[in-house]
């Protein structure tokens, strides 16, 4: 083995040594035999055998995904809210929330709840006749979108920094930055400073969302890739549930601690995660790309490969894939994402991320307000939203089994088709003469749509994203893909607000026609362009893309274990 253990300083100075030590593998029969055996063993490993043999890999993947659980301000609130009566303003601000992974989602949700709190509105709002104290429209928009703008910057920074420092140190850096920026929000004494704090907090959120799916997909065996990457969607649900509980419990307070306590609770996540991530192993794929094979071997062993022979075979398999990809180019750059066959992979990643905003998810994220607009009483709307959140969590857990049983394309296409049907039925229910039965029918349909999304489209999107990009460009690809999500999300949030708000288009359940139409576009694009990568090693995925195999033929195309092109 070539390189030994390096100090952290040396670890940061390895940028120029990207392909050390594995240039000979394709010409070494012994190493190639190990690579063949390692890949065959991964293909033969069952889901249960992978779980039993790699519990630590599952644990570390979950910990990295948990960085997405914190709450923030981005998707909450609507420009129309200040013009509504006080009760509807509260619903509008509180419920138009977009789920984020646990840490990111916890931070993202807070501000939307703040603009609904009486103490916060009285401190920073203006008095509107007939509505009481409300936060001005421009400040609601700023609070809700500042974190997204910061995250947009963060996802672009994440790729180059991760390529330089690795997933582990980049995440530690982001957690330290997160701790520091929370101080700004916590001690903010004006809306201006709070917006600045949320924008700066958004930068590490971008690091988390870009790195989590990539790291999770690289440290687990092939059989576990689907289940572990789909955990990201569950992290969003956990973050939303935590925020709902915290803000609900403090909503009756009339002093500044009604919003400062939730802000302070943000420190719990990065502080605990800092310790865990420091103890986590680095991705062996990243270490091999840096030529640090000794460390990569130890990382493989820490992740659950106890047999020395099996660890060597896994190492050889990774080296072989890295070498094949290295022949396509040198050090990865953002421009590489739009060159050759990587352009196709980048487009698929971006479409998967962006499509999360078009297939009914925004109904799930506006649940309480949607229920209210469908004619449900305020108290019952909040009860239904709690039920909806719990059902989403259950659906997220069910996705683990779906990814093991069904193919990626099957889950995505049938999940989207199911929601298309439900969305058009929702539109029809809202178009007929309204009564109690139709009101509850719309509410139930909204819950079912949320459940389907949480069990199919949402989690499987992260799996597809993690598997589609090449190993060499994965950190860059997941970051750019997430940027596409933000680009699509911002106008869609505005559209969702317009569709539901009484001062907008006031369509209530008729918005099902709109989201059903956009979901149809997602289904058609997925049918023609989404490849099936279940049970495919990263080497096989590279070969399939390089051969320009049509998406619908990925599953049936046979790749020999000895192919290196």
C-alpha positions as CSV (number, residue, x, y, z in Angstrom):
1,X,0.0,0.0,0.0
2,X,1.3,3.4,-0.9
3,X,0.6,6.2,1.6
4,X,0.4,6.1,5.4
5,X,-1.6,8.1,7.9
6,X,-1.4,11.9,7.3
7,X,-1.9,14.7,9.8
8,X,-4.9,17.0,9.4
9,X,-2.5,19.6,7.8
10,X,-1.2,17.1,5.4
11,X,-4.7,15.9,4.8
12,X,-5.7,19.4,3.6
13,X,-2.6,19.7,1.3
14,X,-3.3,16.7,-0.9
15,X,-5.0,18.5,-3.8
16,X,-2.2,17.9,-6.2
17,X,-1.9,14.1,-5.5
18,X,-5.2,13.0,-6.8
19,X,-4.4,9.8,-8.6
20,X,-1.4,8.4,-6.7
21,X,-0.9,4.7,-6.3
22,X,-3.7,3.2,-8.4
23,X,-2.5,3.8,-12.0
24,X,-1.2,0.3,-12.2
25,X,-4.4,-1.5,-11.1
26,X,-5.9,-2.1,-14.6
27,X,-2.6,-3.8,-15.7
28,X,-2.2,-5.9,-12.5
29,X,-3.9,-9.3,-12.8
30,X,-3.9,-9.9,-9.1
31,X,-5.5,-6.6,-8.2
32,X,-8.1,-7.0,-11.1
33,X,-9.0,-10.4,-9.7
34,X,-9.6,-8.9,-6.3
35,X,-11.7,-6.1,-8.0
36,X,-13.8,-8.7,-9.8
37,X,-14.4,-10.7,-6.6
38,X,-15.2,-7.6,-4.6
39,X,-17.8,-6.4,-7.1
40,X,-19.4,-9.9,-7.5
41,X,-19.6,-10.2,-3.7
42,X,-21.5,-6.8,-3.5
43,X,-23.9,-8.0,-6.2
44,X,-24.5,-11.3,-4.3
45,X,-25.0,-9.6,-0.9
46,X,-28.7,-9.6,0.3
47,X,-30.2,-6.6,2.1
48,X,-30.3,-8.4,5.4
49,X,-26.7,-9.7,5.1
50,X,-25.6,-6.1,4.3
51,X,-27.4,-4.7,7.4
52,X,-25.9,-7.4,9.7
53,X,-22.5,-7.1,8.2
54,X,-22.3,-3.3,8.1
55,X,-24.3,-1.8,11.0
56,X,-21.7,1.0,11.4
57,X,-22.0,2.0,7.8
58,X,-25.8,2.4,8.4
59,X,-25.1,4.4,11.6
60,X,-22.7,6.8,10.0
61,X,-24.9,7.3,6.9
62,X,-27.8,8.1,9.2
63,X,-25.7,10.6,11.2
64,X,-24.7,12.4,8.1
65,X,-28.3,12.5,6.9
66,X,-29.3,13.9,10.3
67,X,-27.4,17.1,9.5
68,X,-30.4,18.0,7.4
69,X,-32.8,18.0,10.4
70,X,-32.3,21.7,11.6
71,X,-35.1,24.3,10.9
72,X,-34.9,27.5,8.9
73,X,-37.0,30.1,7.4
74,X,-37.3,29.6,3.8
75,X,-40.6,28.2,2.7
76,X,-43.0,29.6,5.1
77,X,-45.2,32.5,4.7
78,X,-46.8,34.3,1.9
79,X,-46.8,37.8,0.7
80,X,-50.6,37.9,1.0
81,X,-50.7,37.0,4.7
82,X,-50.6,40.5,6.1
83,X,-53.8,41.3,4.2
84,X,-55.7,38.4,5.8
85,X,-57.6,38.4,9.0
86,X,-55.4,37.5,12.0
87,X,-56.3,33.9,12.1
88,X,-55.6,33.2,8.5
89,X,-52.4,35.2,8.7
90,X,-51.3,32.8,11.3
91,X,-52.2,29.8,9.3
92,X,-50.6,31.2,6.2
93,X,-47.3,31.9,7.9
94,X,-47.2,28.9,10.0
95,X,-48.1,26.2,7.5
96,X,-46.5,27.1,4.2
97,X,-43.4,25.2,5.2
98,X,-41.0,23.2,3.1
99,X,-39.6,20.1,4.8
100,X,-35.8,20.0,5.2
101,X,-33.5,17.4,6.6
102,X,-33.4,17.3,10.3
103,X,-30.9,20.0,11.2
104,X,-31.5,22.1,8.1
105,X,-35.3,21.5,8.3
106,X,-35.3,22.5,12.0
107,X,-33.7,25.9,11.1
108,X,-35.8,26.3,8.0
109,X,-39.1,25.9,9.8
110,X,-38.5,28.3,12.6
111,X,-38.9,31.6,11.0
112,X,-42.2,30.6,9.4
113,X,-43.5,29.9,12.9
114,X,-42.0,33.1,14.2
115,X,-44.1,35.3,11.9
116,X,-47.1,33.6,13.3
117,X,-46.3,34.1,16.9
118,X,-48.1,37.0,18.6
119,X,-45.1,38.1,20.7
120,X,-42.8,38.2,17.6
121,X,-45.4,40.1,15.5
122,X,-46.0,42.6,18.3
123,X,-42.2,43.2,18.7
124,X,-41.3,43.5,15.0
125,X,-44.6,44.0,13.1
126,X,-46.8,46.9,12.2
127,X,-50.4,47.4,13.2
128,X,-53.0,46.7,10.5
129,X,-56.6,47.7,11.1
130,X,-58.7,44.5,11.3
131,X,-55.7,42.2,11.4
132,X,-53.7,43.3,14.4
133,X,-49.9,43.3,14.4
134,X,-48.4,41.6,11.3
135,X,-45.0,41.3,9.8
136,X,-44.8,43.5,6.6
137,X,-44.8,41.5,3.4
138,X,-41.3,42.5,2.3
139,X,-39.9,41.2,5.7
140,X,-41.9,38.0,5.5
141,X,-40.4,37.3,2.1
142,X,-36.9,38.2,3.3
143,X,-37.2,35.9,6.3
144,X,-38.5,33.1,4.3
145,X,-36.1,33.3,1.4
146,X,-32.8,34.5,3.0
147,X,-31.9,31.0,4.2
148,X,-32.5,29.6,0.7
149,X,-30.3,32.3,-0.8
150,X,-27.5,31.3,1.6
151,X,-28.0,27.6,0.9
152,X,-27.8,28.4,-2.9
153,X,-24.3,29.8,-2.3
154,X,-23.4,26.9,0.0
155,X,-24.2,24.1,-2.5
156,X,-21.8,25.6,-5.0
157,X,-19.1,26.0,-2.4
158,X,-19.6,22.5,-1.1
159,X,-18.3,20.6,-4.1
160,X,-14.9,22.2,-4.5
161,X,-14.3,22.3,-0.7
162,X,-15.3,18.6,-0.3
163,X,-13.0,17.6,-3.1
164,X,-10.2,19.3,-1.2
165,X,-11.0,18.4,2.4
166,X,-13.2,15.4,2.2
167,X,-16.8,14.9,3.4
168,X,-15.9,14.6,7.1
169,X,-13.8,17.8,7.5
170,X,-16.2,19.8,5.2
171,X,-19.1,18.8,7.4
172,X,-17.2,19.7,10.5
173,X,-16.4,23.0,9.0
174,X,-20.0,23.6,8.2
175,X,-21.1,22.6,11.7
176,X,-18.7,25.1,13.2
177,X,-20.0,27.8,10.9
178,X,-23.5,26.8,11.8
179,X,-22.8,27.3,15.5
180,X,-21.2,30.7,14.8
181,X,-24.0,32.0,12.6
182,X,-26.7,30.9,15.1
183,X,-25.3,33.6,17.5
184,X,-26.3,36.3,14.9
185,X,-29.9,35.1,14.8
186,X,-30.2,34.5,18.6
187,X,-29.0,38.0,19.6
188,X,-30.7,39.8,16.7
189,X,-32.6,42.8,17.8
190,X,-34.1,43.7,14.4
191,X,-35.6,42.0,11.4
192,X,-32.6,43.2,9.4
193,X,-30.1,41.4,11.6
194,X,-32.3,38.3,11.8
195,X,-32.4,38.1,7.9
196,X,-28.7,38.4,7.8
197,X,-28.3,35.7,10.4
198,X,-30.6,33.4,8.4
199,X,-28.8,34.1,5.2
200,X,-25.4,33.2,6.8
201,X,-26.9,30.0,8.3
202,X,-28.0,29.0,4.9
203,X,-24.4,28.6,3.7
204,X,-23.8,25.5,5.9
205,X,-27.2,24.2,5.1
206,X,-26.0,24.1,1.5
207,X,-23.0,22.0,2.6
208,X,-25.2,19.6,4.4
209,X,-27.7,18.9,1.7
210,X,-25.0,18.6,-1.0
211,X,-22.8,16.2,1.0
212,X,-25.3,14.0,2.8
213,X,-26.6,11.9,-0.1
214,X,-23.2,11.6,-1.6
215,X,-21.5,10.4,1.6
216,X,-24.3,8.0,2.5
217,X,-24.2,6.4,-1.0
218,X,-20.4,5.9,-0.8
219,X,-20.0,4.3,2.6
220,X,-22.7,1.6,2.4
221,X,-22.7,-1.7,0.4
222,X,-24.7,-1.8,-2.9
223,X,-27.7,-3.5,-1.3
224,X,-28.1,-0.6,1.2
225,X,-27.7,2.4,-1.1
226,X,-31.4,2.8,-1.6
227,X,-32.5,2.5,2.0
228,X,-29.7,4.7,3.4
229,X,-30.0,7.5,0.9
230,X,-33.8,7.5,1.2
231,X,-33.3,8.3,4.9
232,X,-32.8,11.9,3.9
233,X,-36.5,12.3,3.3
234,X,-37.2,11.0,6.8
235,X,-34.8,13.6,8.2
236,X,-37.0,16.3,6.8
237,X,-40.0,14.8,8.5
238,X,-38.2,14.6,11.9
239,X,-37.2,18.2,11.6
240,X,-40.7,19.3,10.9
241,X,-42.1,17.3,13.8
242,X,-39.5,18.8,16.2
243,X,-40.3,22.3,15.2
244,X,-44.0,21.8,15.4
245,X,-43.7,20.6,18.9
246,X,-41.2,23.3,20.1
247,X,-43.1,26.3,18.6
248,X,-46.5,24.9,19.7
249,X,-45.3,24.6,23.2
250,X,-43.9,28.2,23.3
251,X,-46.7,29.8,21.2
252,X,-48.5,31.1,24.3
253,X,-45.5,33.0,25.7
254,X,-45.8,36.7,25.3
255,X,-42.1,37.7,25.8
256,X,-39.1,37.5,23.5
257,X,-38.2,34.0,24.6
258,X,-41.1,32.7,22.6
259,X,-38.8,33.0,19.6
260,X,-35.3,33.1,21.2
261,X,-35.7,29.7,22.9
262,X,-36.3,27.9,19.6
263,X,-33.3,29.7,18.1
264,X,-31.2,28.6,21.0
265,X,-32.3,25.0,20.6
266,X,-30.5,25.1,17.2
267,X,-27.2,24.8,19.0
268,X,-28.2,21.3,20.3
269,X,-27.8,19.7,16.8
270,X,-24.5,21.0,15.5
271,X,-22.8,20.6,18.9
272,X,-23.7,16.9,19.2
273,X,-23.1,16.3,15.5
274,X,-19.6,17.8,15.7
275,X,-18.5,15.1,18.1
276,X,-20.1,12.3,16.1
277,X,-18.9,13.5,12.7
278,X,-15.3,13.9,14.1
279,X,-15.4,10.2,15.0
280,X,-16.9,9.2,11.7
281,X,-14.8,7.5,9.0
282,X,-14.0,9.3,5.8
283,X,-15.5,8.0,2.6
284,X,-13.1,5.3,1.3
285,X,-13.9,6.5,-2.2
286,X,-12.7,10.0,-1.5
287,X,-9.5,8.6,0.2
288,X,-8.8,6.4,-2.8
289,X,-9.2,9.4,-5.1
290,X,-6.6,11.1,-3.0
291,X,-4.2,8.2,-3.2
292,X,-4.5,7.4,0.5
293,X,-5.1,3.6,0.2
294,X,-4.0,2.7,3.7
295,X,-6.6,5.0,5.2
296,X,-9.2,3.9,2.7
297,X,-8.6,0.3,3.8
298,X,-9.0,1.2,7.5
299,X,-12.2,3.1,6.6
300,X,-13.6,0.1,4.8
301,X,-12.8,-2.1,7.9
302,X,-14.4,0.5,10.2
303,X,-17.6,0.5,8.1
304,X,-18.1,-3.2,8.7
305,X,-15.9,-5.3,6.4
306,X,-14.2,-7.5,9.1
307,X,-12.5,-10.0,6.8
308,X,-9.1,-8.7,5.7
309,X,-9.5,-10.5,2.3
310,X,-12.9,-9.0,1.7
311,X,-11.6,-5.5,2.7
312,X,-8.7,-5.8,0.1
313,X,-11.2,-6.9,-2.5
314,X,-13.5,-3.9,-1.8
315,X,-10.4,-1.6,-2.0
316,X,-9.4,-3.1,-5.3
317,X,-12.9,-2.7,-6.7
318,X,-12.9,1.0,-5.7
319,X,-9.5,1.6,-7.1
320,X,-10.5,0.1,-10.4
321,X,-13.5,2.4,-10.7
322,X,-11.5,5.4,-9.7
323,X,-8.9,4.6,-12.2
324,X,-11.4,4.2,-15.0
325,X,-13.0,7.5,-14.2
326,X,-9.6,9.2,-13.9
327,X,-8.9,8.3,-17.5
328,X,-11.8,10.7,-18.4
329,X,-10.1,13.7,-16.9
330,X,-7.9,15.1,-14.2
331,X,-9.0,17.0,-11.1
332,X,-12.8,17.6,-11.2
333,X,-14.2,21.0,-11.9
334,X,-17.7,22.4,-12.3
335,X,-17.1,22.6,-16.0
336,X,-16.7,18.9,-16.1
337,X,-20.4,18.5,-15.2
338,X,-21.4,19.8,-18.7
339,X,-18.8,17.8,-20.7
340,X,-19.5,14.6,-22.6
341,X,-21.7,12.0,-20.9
342,X,-21.4,13.8,-17.6
343,X,-23.8,16.4,-19.0
344,X,-26.5,13.8,-19.2
345,X,-25.9,12.7,-15.7
346,X,-26.0,16.3,-14.4
347,X,-29.3,16.9,-16.2
348,X,-30.8,13.9,-14.6
349,X,-29.6,14.9,-11.2
350,X,-31.0,18.5,-11.6
351,X,-34.3,17.2,-12.9
352,X,-34.7,14.8,-10.0
353,X,-34.1,17.6,-7.5
354,X,-36.2,20.2,-9.3
355,X,-39.1,17.8,-9.8
356,X,-39.7,17.5,-6.1
357,X,-41.5,20.8,-6.4
358,X,-43.9,19.8,-9.1
359,X,-45.7,16.5,-8.1
360,X,-47.9,17.6,-5.1
361,X,-45.2,18.2,-2.5
362,X,-46.2,21.8,-2.1
363,X,-49.7,20.7,-0.9
364,X,-47.9,18.6,1.7
365,X,-45.9,21.5,2.8
366,X,-48.9,23.8,3.1
367,X,-51.0,21.2,4.8
368,X,-52.8,23.2,7.5
369,X,-53.5,26.2,5.4
370,X,-54.7,23.9,2.6
371,X,-57.1,22.2,5.0
372,X,-58.4,25.5,6.1
373,X,-58.9,26.7,2.6
374,X,-60.7,23.4,1.9
375,X,-63.3,24.4,4.5
376,X,-62.0,22.5,7.6
377,X,-62.2,24.3,10.9
378,X,-59.0,25.8,12.3
379,X,-58.7,23.3,15.2
380,X,-59.4,20.3,13.1
381,X,-57.0,21.6,10.4
382,X,-54.2,21.6,13.0
383,X,-55.2,18.1,14.1
384,X,-55.1,16.9,10.5
385,X,-51.7,18.4,10.0
386,X,-50.3,16.5,13.0
387,X,-51.8,13.3,11.5
388,X,-50.3,14.2,8.2
389,X,-46.8,14.7,9.6
390,X,-46.9,11.4,11.4
391,X,-48.2,9.6,8.3
392,X,-45.3,11.1,6.3
393,X,-42.8,9.7,8.8
394,X,-44.4,6.3,8.5
395,X,-44.3,6.6,4.7
396,X,-40.6,7.5,4.9
397,X,-40.0,4.3,6.9
398,X,-42.0,2.3,4.4
399,X,-39.7,3.6,1.6
400,X,-36.8,1.5,3.0
401,X,-38.7,-1.6,2.1
402,X,-39.9,-0.3,-1.3
403,X,-36.4,0.5,-2.4
404,X,-35.4,-3.1,-1.5
405,X,-38.3,-4.7,-3.4
406,X,-38.8,-2.4,-6.4
407,X,-36.7,-0.7,-9.0
408,X,-36.0,3.1,-8.9
409,X,-37.9,3.8,-12.1
410,X,-40.9,1.7,-11.0
411,X,-41.1,3.6,-7.7
412,X,-40.8,7.0,-9.3
413,X,-43.1,6.4,-12.2
414,X,-45.8,4.7,-10.3
415,X,-45.6,7.1,-7.4
416,X,-45.9,10.1,-9.8
417,X,-48.7,8.4,-11.7
418,X,-50.6,7.8,-8.4
419,X,-50.3,11.4,-7.4
420,X,-51.3,12.7,-10.8
421,X,-54.5,10.7,-10.5
422,X,-55.1,11.9,-6.9
423,X,-54.4,15.5,-7.8
424,X,-56.9,15.5,-10.6
425,X,-59.5,13.9,-8.4
426,X,-58.8,16.6,-5.8
427,X,-59.4,19.3,-8.5
428,X,-62.7,17.6,-9.4
429,X,-63.8,17.5,-5.7
430,X,-63.1,21.2,-5.4
431,X,-65.1,22.0,-8.6
432,X,-68.4,20.5,-7.6
433,X,-70.9,22.0,-5.2
434,X,-69.2,22.2,-1.8
435,X,-70.5,20.7,1.5
436,X,-69.0,19.0,4.5
437,X,-68.4,15.8,2.6
438,X,-66.5,17.5,-0.2
439,X,-64.4,19.5,2.3
440,X,-63.3,16.3,4.1
441,X,-62.7,14.6,0.8
442,X,-60.3,17.3,-0.2
443,X,-58.5,17.1,3.2
444,X,-58.2,13.3,3.0
445,X,-56.9,13.6,-0.6
446,X,-54.3,16.1,0.5
447,X,-53.1,13.7,3.2
448,X,-53.0,10.8,0.8
449,X,-51.0,12.9,-1.7
450,X,-48.5,13.8,1.0
451,X,-48.3,10.2,2.1
452,X,-47.6,9.0,-1.5
453,X,-44.9,11.6,-2.0
454,X,-43.2,10.8,1.3
455,X,-43.1,7.1,0.5
456,X,-42.1,7.2,-3.2
457,X,-41.1,10.3,-5.0
458,X,-39.4,12.1,-2.1
459,X,-37.0,9.4,-0.8
460,X,-36.3,7.7,-4.2
461,X,-35.2,11.0,-5.6
462,X,-32.3,11.2,-3.2
463,X,-31.4,7.6,-4.1
464,X,-31.4,8.4,-7.8
465,X,-29.4,11.6,-7.3
466,X,-26.7,9.8,-5.3
467,X,-26.4,6.9,-7.8
468,X,-26.5,8.9,-11.1
469,X,-23.4,11.1,-10.7
470,X,-19.9,9.6,-11.3
471,X,-17.7,9.0,-8.2
472,X,-15.3,11.6,-9.5
473,X,-17.9,14.4,-9.8
474,X,-20.3,13.3,-7.1
475,X,-19.6,16.1,-4.6
476,X,-20.0,18.7,-7.4
477,X,-23.0,17.1,-9.0
478,X,-25.1,16.8,-5.8
479,X,-24.4,20.5,-5.1
480,X,-25.4,21.7,-8.5
481,X,-28.4,19.5,-8.5
482,X,-29.6,21.0,-5.2
483,X,-29.1,24.5,-6.7
484,X,-31.5,23.5,-9.4
485,X,-34.0,22.6,-6.7
486,X,-33.7,26.1,-5.2
487,X,-34.1,27.7,-8.6
488,X,-37.3,25.7,-9.2
489,X,-38.6,26.1,-5.6
490,X,-38.6,29.8,-5.2
491,X,-41.1,30.6,-8.0
492,X,-43.1,27.5,-7.1
493,X,-43.6,28.7,-3.5
494,X,-44.9,32.0,-4.8
495,X,-47.2,30.1,-7.2
496,X,-48.4,27.8,-4.4
497,X,-49.2,30.9,-2.3
498,X,-51.1,32.5,-5.1
499,X,-53.1,29.3,-5.7
500,X,-54.3,29.0,-2.1
501,X,-54.5,32.5,-0.6
502,X,-57.9,34.2,-0.6
503,X,-56.2,37.4,-1.7
504,X,-54.6,35.5,-4.5
505,X,-56.4,33.1,-6.9
506,X,-58.2,31.4,-4.0
507,X,-58.4,28.0,-5.9
508,X,-58.3,25.8,-2.8
509,X,-58.5,22.2,-4.0
510,X,-58.6,23.3,-7.6
511,X,-54.9,23.7,-7.4
512,X,-54.9,19.9,-8.0
513,X,-55.4,20.6,-11.7
514,X,-52.2,22.8,-11.7
515,X,-50.0,20.4,-9.8
516,X,-51.5,17.4,-11.6
517,X,-50.4,19.1,-14.9
518,X,-46.8,19.7,-13.7
519,X,-46.6,16.2,-12.3
520,X,-47.6,14.9,-15.8
521,X,-44.5,16.7,-17.2
522,X,-42.3,15.1,-14.5
523,X,-43.7,11.6,-15.4
524,X,-43.1,12.0,-19.1
525,X,-39.5,13.3,-18.6
526,X,-38.8,10.4,-16.2
527,X,-40.2,7.8,-18.6
528,X,-37.9,8.8,-21.4
529,X,-34.8,10.0,-19.4
530,X,-34.6,8.3,-16.0
531,X,-32.3,5.3,-16.1
532,X,-32.5,2.3,-13.8
533,X,-29.4,1.9,-11.6
534,X,-30.6,-0.5,-8.9
535,X,-28.0,-3.3,-8.4
536,X,-25.5,-1.4,-10.6
537,X,-22.0,-0.7,-9.2
538,X,-20.5,2.7,-9.9
539,X,-18.3,1.0,-12.5
540,X,-21.3,-0.4,-14.3
541,X,-23.1,3.0,-14.2
542,X,-20.0,4.7,-15.8
543,X,-20.0,2.1,-18.6
544,X,-23.7,2.4,-19.3
545,X,-23.5,6.2,-19.5
546,X,-20.4,6.1,-21.6
547,X,-22.0,3.7,-24.0
548,X,-25.0,6.1,-24.3
549,X,-27.5,3.4,-23.5
550,X,-31.1,4.6,-23.6
551,X,-32.6,5.1,-20.2
552,X,-35.2,2.3,-20.7
553,X,-32.5,-0.2,-21.6
554,X,-30.3,0.3,-18.6
555,X,-31.9,-2.5,-16.6
556,X,-31.6,-5.1,-19.4
557,X,-28.1,-4.2,-20.6
558,X,-25.5,-6.8,-19.5
559,X,-22.1,-5.5,-18.3
560,X,-19.3,-8.0,-18.0
561,X,-17.4,-7.8,-14.7
562,X,-14.2,-7.6,-16.8
563,X,-15.3,-4.5,-18.8
564,X,-13.1,-1.5,-18.1
565,X,-14.2,1.1,-20.8
